[in-house]
Amino acid sequence: MIWTSALWFMIAVLAYSKSFSEIDSDDWPYVIKDHEGSKLQSPVDINTKYANRRYLPFLRYFGYWAFNRAIVEITNTGHTVNVKLANNSDDVPFITGGPLFDCRYEFEQMHFHWGKNDMGSEHKVNGHKYAMEVHIVHYKKEYGSFKNAQSYSDGVCVVGFFGEISSKDNRDMDNFIADLKYIVKQKSTIVRNFKEEFSWIKKTALKQHYYTYHGSLTTKPFTECVIWIIFTKPIHIFRRQLMKFRELHSSHNGVLINENDRPLQPFNNRTIVYGY
């Protein structure tokens, strides 16, 4: 696998992550639009014409759907729906394989992006914007913590899934969508079993067709430490289900969270790979 090693060595040395200072913003619900001086920012419009097709190892998931012991807290942060491990959770889910090869990346959190209409994804594909986007954030275990991992260009891996409007309810999402009513208020939290609440991600996660590139966090501090893995097959969600996200209250005087996607950033001739 000489070509794979060379390819990912090139991606890894594209940039060394930088720590950026916090930037205050009062323009809720919009997020920071620029980050001057940065070259590897996310999200981007994925132009499939320039993607290099490569056979990569299977992306492997551990502790997500095979076990029942991963307990999570689901919180309305006032900006998004955030999912993190509960203090009493026995297992830390992790991923290996794909563009990560044998490296272990452990689950840090999961969150959601949506818009005020049916175009709320952060990434685009060939100019097409999806209704929503789910991000599962991991950090490289050998770096010890998510905070420390941000100091390395390969410190973080975000696995992204698009949500596409369908003509009927996604029954697999029923439990999760129904539970959103318990976190309408900002900072409200519920505790659930990860497998039972988010099994609807599994069908898409196992498809093994994705785009991968080097970029940044899409929220402050926008650190350029991320290996992005964006799956091509979207998750179907009915418009009525998507509207439940827009009923959540933000941290800004109770204004509803109806837009939390960061604008597109320049791609700047980065390498992008279509893995299959």
ABEGO torsion letter per residue (X at the ends): XAAAAAAAAAAAAABBBBBBBBBBBAAOABBBABBBGBAABOBBBBBAAABBBBBBBBBBBBGAAABAABBBBBBBAGABBBBBBBAABABBBBBBEEAAEABBBBBABBBBBBBABABABABBBGGBBBABBBBBBBBBAAAGBAAAAAABAAABBBBBBBBBBBABBBAAAAAAAAAAAAAABBGBBBBBBAAAAAAAAAAAAAAGBBBBBBBBBABOAGBBABBBBBBABBBBBBAAAAAAAAABBBABGGBBBABABBBBBBAGGBBBBBBX
